[in-house]
Amino acid sequence: MLEILNNSLKEKNIKKNELSNKIGCTRQNLHYHLKNLKDGRLTFNLEQIKIIKDVTNIDLLYFFTN
């Protein structure tokens, strides 16, 4: 999932600090969530996931499947 998210951000020229601002957290907090995502844990809340989906056009199911 992390690879899909990173690729989508790169395609859309969205920097991680821009994404953190959009989802309402600090860059450090975003890094924490991304590290957890890499380890297979989803720590974003539902509102943050919806915003990420809208910004990146990633299907919501990617967040909830391994």
Contact map, one row per residue, 1 for C-alpha under 8 A:
111110000000000000000000000000000000110000000000000000000000011001
111111000000000000000000000000000100110000000000000000000000000000
111111100000000000000000000000000000000000000000000000000000000000
111111110000000000000000000000000000000000000000000000000000000000
111111111000000000000000000000000000000000000000000000010100000000
011111111100000000000000000000000000000000000000000000000000000000
001111111110000000000000000000000000000000000000000000000000000000
000111111111000000000000000000000000000000000000000000011100000000
000011111111111100000000000000000000000000000000000000010000000000
000001111111111000000000000000000000000000000000000000000000000000
000000111111110000000000000000000000000000000000000000000000000000
000000011111110000000000000000000000000000000000000000010000000000
000000001111111000000000000000000000000000000000000000000000000000
000000001111111101100000000000000000000000000000000000000000000000
000000001100111111100000000000000000000000000000000000000000000000
000000001000011111110000001001000000000000000000000000000000000000
000000000000001111111000011000000000000000000000000000000000000000
000000000000011111111100000000000000000000000000000000000000000000
000000000000011111111110000000000000000000000000000100000000000000
000000000000000111111111111011000000000000000000000000000000000000
000000000000000011111111111000000000000000000000000000000000000000
000000000000000001111111100000000000000000000000001000000000000000
000000000000000000111111100000000000000000000011001100000000000000
000000000000000000011111110000000000000000000001000000000000000000
000000000000000000011111111011000000000000000000000000000000000000
000000000000000010011001111111000000000000000000000000000000000000
000000000000000110011000111111100000000000000000000000000000000000
000000000000000000000000011111110000000000000000000000000000000000
000000000000000000010000111111111000000000000000000000000000000000
000000000000000100010000111111111100000000000000000000000000000000
000000000000000000000000001111111110000000000000000000000000000000
000000000000000000000000000111111111000000000000000000000000000000
000000000000000000000000000011111111100001110000000000000000000000
010000000000000000000000000001111111110000000000000000000000000000
000000000000000000000000000000111111111000000000000000000000000000
000000000000000000000000000000011111111111100000000000000000000000
110000000000000000000000000000001111111111100000000000000000000000
110000000000000000000000000000000111111110000000000000000000000000
000000000000000000000000000000000011111110000000000000000000000000
000000000000000000000000000000000001111111000000000000000000000001
000000000000000000000000000000000001111111100000000000000000000000
000000000000000000000000000000001001100111110000000000000000001000
000000000000000000000000000000001001100011111000000000000000000000
000000000000000000000000000000001000000001111101100000000000000000
000000000000000000000000000000000000000000111111100000000000000000
000000000000000000000000000000000000000000011111110000000000000000
000000000000000000000010000000000000000000001111111000000000000000
000000000000000000000011000000000000000000011111111100000000000000
000000000000000000000000000000000000000000011111111110000001001000
000000000000000000000000000000000000000000000111111111000001000000
000000000000000000000110000000000000000000000011111111100000000000
000000000000000000100010000000000000000000000001111111111100000000
000000000000000000000000000000000000000000000000111111111111000000
000000000000000000000000000000000000000000000000011111111100000000
000000000000000000000000000000000000000000000000001111111000000000
000010011001000000000000000000000000000000000000000111111100000000
000000010000000000000000000000000000000000000000000111111110000000
000010010000000000000000000000000000000000000000000111011111010000
000000000000000000000000000000000000000000000000000010001111111000
000000000000000000000000000000000000000000000000110010000111111100
000000000000000000000000000000000000000000000000000000000011111110
100000000000000000000000000000000000000000000000000000000111111111
100000000000000000000000000000000000000001000000100000000011111111
000000000000000000000000000000000000000000000000000000000001111111
000000000000000000000000000000000000000000000000000000000000111111
100000000000000000000000000000000000000100000000000000000000011111
